[in-house]
Every structure is written in structure tokens, then in C-alpha cells.
Amino acid sequence: MLVSASFLSSKDIGRDLRVLNDTDVDFIHVDIMDGKFVKNKTMPFKEMRNIYRFTSKRLDVHLMVKKPEKLIPKYAALNTEYITFHIESGTNIIKCLELIKKYAIKCGLAISPDTEVKELVPYLPLLDLILVMSVYPGEGGQEFIKDTKKKIDELRKLLKEHNSNALISVDGGINDKSYINCKKADILVAGSYITNSDHFQEKIDSLRK
């Protein structure tokens, strides 16, 4: 199991990123919120781009925004492995996916808890990653939605039917109890479970079992 660590709930971002850089975590999950698609808003790109000062880990960028096309070129310029945006964003999805690929970066679509996996079908040929939200997007520290296990199962079946190699990532409320519901996923995104602890590596290890 791959682990992507979010610093959304971090009280000292620089310090936590430095500590994460010394772990074997696979990615740093970067949550971007515009205050429109979700009510909360994260720091602007002019500050976020300095993340390289604290970590050399590859970035897993999650755009919770109305107009991802405006931010894709900016985050493509960082040490980015994945750029994911929401299927519910109302944007031209194909255009945005192709824009991400133009920068030779892996592209993903996120689906919120109320969105059915079948909505992903038209985009599967372009996808490298599907981010299943196991909480409602926009706020850290929420409890894992138990129906997510069923959604992961449905998605795994859908990917097989359509011969898709897209990875399944799960984001929200991930900890040493909820992760058992995500055994059919490929990546777990964990935030406060890791950054609110005194032993980052132990928490990361507990999600790989």
C-alpha cells in the first residue's frame, strides 16, 4: 500500500514537512481549496510553491477548486507526480485531463461521497488515478464514511470491466482502524492521523500492513 501524507491539519507545516521528508512516505498530498468549490480556502500558490524548501518528496496535488485549469500549469511546475481535480467541479473535464498530460504529469479525478462511480466511465481511458473521497471535501479531521468500502469495491469492478490501470486512492478519515476498509485501494491519503502524532513513521507503517 502506498501512503500519501496530507498537511491540511498541520499546525506547523514547515516542521511537519521536514519530518515527513525523513520518513518513507511515498507522496506529500497537497490540498488546494479556493473557497468556492468548498467553503474553506488554503494558502495561495505564491506561498505553496515554497514547499520544495521543506521536502523533496513527490507531490500528490488535490485541487478542490471551481476552475482547475487555472492552477494546473502552476502546480505542474513543482515536483508533482499527480494532479487530481473533482469530477463535480463543473469544468471541461477532458480539456483539463489533457492539459495535465501535456505537462507529462499523471492525471486524476476525485469523486465526492455522493457521486456514483459510473460517472467516471467516459474519462477512464485518460485516468492514471481515481481519488475516492471518504469524507466530504474541504475540511480535515472528519470521520471515515463506512460506505466507502462498497464504493471502492464497485470502482475496482468498474476498472476491471473497462481494462483500466488507474490507481485507486482514498482520502479522508484514514487511520489504523478505518484503513481496513480500503484494502482494495492502492494509495491511502492520511493527514491528522500522521501529523497529530509524535511518531510519523510509525503511523505510516501502520497503514501499510
N, C-alpha and C positions, 0 to 999 in steps of 0.2 A: 504494500500500500504506500502510495506517495503522500506526502504531507505538505500542505501549503499554509504558512503561518500568517495570519492577519494581525495587523497592529491597530485595528479600528478602535479597540477598547483600551489601548495603551495609555498610561499616564505619563510616560517618559519615552517618546518614540525613538529618539536617538540612542538612548541606553539600551532599549529592548532590541533594536535592530542590530546593534553591535553584539549583543549576547546571542541572538539568533544566528548571526554570521559565523559564530564558533560552534554551532550545532550542525547536525547532518540534515536539517530540514531541506526539502527539495526546492521549494519556492517561497518567495515572500508575496503574500496576497495583498494587493493594493486596491482598497475600496475607494471609489470615486463617486461622490454624490453631489448633485447640482442644486438641491433644494427645490427641484421642480418634479422630477420623476419620483423622488422620495422627499419627505419633508426636511430631512437633515442635509447638511452641507459640509463637505470636507475641505481641507486646505487647498488653495489654488495651485495650479501646476508650477508656478514660479517658485513655490516652496517645495512641492512634491518632487520636483526634478533633482533636488539635492539628496535624494535617498542614496545615491551612489557613494556619498561620503561615509555612510554607516554600514553598508553591506555590498558584497559582490555577488550575492545570490541572484539568480534569475527571477524576474518579476512575473507574477500572475495577476494581470490587471483586470479588475471588475468594474465596468462602467455602469453605474446606476444613474443614468442621465437621459434626458429627452433627445439630445442631438449628439450621439456618439461620433458622428462623422467629423465634428469639430475638434474632438480630443484625440482621435486615433493617430493622426500624424505626430502629435506631441509625445504620446506615450510610446509610439513606435521608435522614437529616437533614444529611448532608455534601454537598459539591459533587460529587454522584455521577451519572455517566452510565449505567453498567451495574452491576447486581448479579447475579453468577453463583454458583450453588451446584452441587454434584455430584449427578448422577442416582443415584449409588451411596450417597447419604447415608442412605437408609432412611426419609426423612421423607415427608410427604404433598406430593408434587411440585406437583400442581395448586394446592393451597392456598397454597404458598409463591410460586409464579409469580404468582398473582392478588394476593397481598399486596404483592409488589414493584410490580405495575402500579397498585395502589391509591395508591401514592405518586408516580405519574406518572414512574416510572423504568423504563428498559429492562431487561428480564429475560433471563437466560441460563442455560443448563445446560452443565455441564462433563462430559466423558466421559474416564475414565482409559484408559490404553493397552489394557487387556484387555476393555473394554466395546465391544460392536458398535454401529455407528451406527443399526441398525434399532430399538434400544431407545428412540430419540428420537421415533419416529413419533407416538405418542399426544400428544406435547406440542408438536409443530411449530406448530400454529395460535397458540400463545401466545408463541412464542420470538422474540426480537429478535437473539439471539446464541447461538452454539454454540462452546464453548471446547474445542478438541481438545488434550488433554494429550500432548505429545510426549516426556515423561519421566513417571516415577511421581510422583504428587503428594506434597508435603511437604518437599522439600529442594531448595535451589538448587544450581547448578553441575553438574548431571547432563548426560550426553551425549544428544544428539538421537536418538530411536528412528527408524531409517530407514523402518520400515513405516508411519510416519505419513503419508507421501506417498500411499500406497494408501488410507488411511483418509480423507484429505481428498478424494480423487477419488470415493470411494464416497459421501461425505457431499454433495458437490456434485451428484452424480446424484440422490441422495435428495431434496434440496431442490427440484430441478427437477421431479421427479415429483409432489411434493406442493404445488407452487406456493408455496413458502415463500421469503420475502425475508430470512430470518435471515442475519446475517453469520457468517462462519467466522473464528474467532480461534485461533491456535496458540501454545501456551505450553510452553516447556521446551527448553533447549539451543539456543536460536536465536542464530546468529552469521552472519558473512559467508560461511560455507560451507554450513551447513545450510539457510539460508533459501531456497536454490534449490529445495528440495523442497516449498516452501509457496506456490508461485506462484498456486495456485487459491484461496488464503485471502484474507481481506480485512484482517485485523489480525495483526500479529506482536507477541508479548509477549517482550521481551528484558530480562534482568536483569544478570547479571555481565558479559556482553559489553559493555554500556554503562558500568555503574558501576565496573568494574575498570580502565577506561581513563582516559587523561588528556584525551581529546577526545570528549566525549559527542556533540556534534553530528555529527562525522564518522562515528561508529558508527551513529547514527540514519540518516544519509544513505545509508550502505552497505546498509541493509535496504530502502530504498525503490526500489532500482534494478530 
